[in-house]
């Protein structure tokens, strides 16, 4: 998924937790199930990314670059 999707998913999970997980369950059962029944070859990539993102619970992982680093290179180079 794109970086923006990761940030949005993480933020939605942090704010809404149980409600967001319930929404994802509806997506898995209804939306993904419906797409699979249509057997559209163009939807395979979308299905794969969605199933991976939801199944691996990637929305619970803070995306890289979201938080400011505790130190930077300039502070290490100071004499």
KASULSUL-V203933 format. One record per run of one state. SS is the DSSP state (hx for helix, st for strand, lp for the rest). FROM is the first residue (numbers start at 0). LEN is the number of residues. If there is no record, write none. Layout:
ss & from & len
SS & FROM & LEN
SS & FROM & LEN
//
This chain:
ss & from & len
lp & 0 & 2
hx & 2 & 14
lp & 16 & 1
hx & 17 & 21
lp & 38 & 2
hx & 40 & 15
lp & 55 & 2
hx & 57 & 3
lp & 60 & 12
hx & 72 & 5
lp & 77 & 2
//
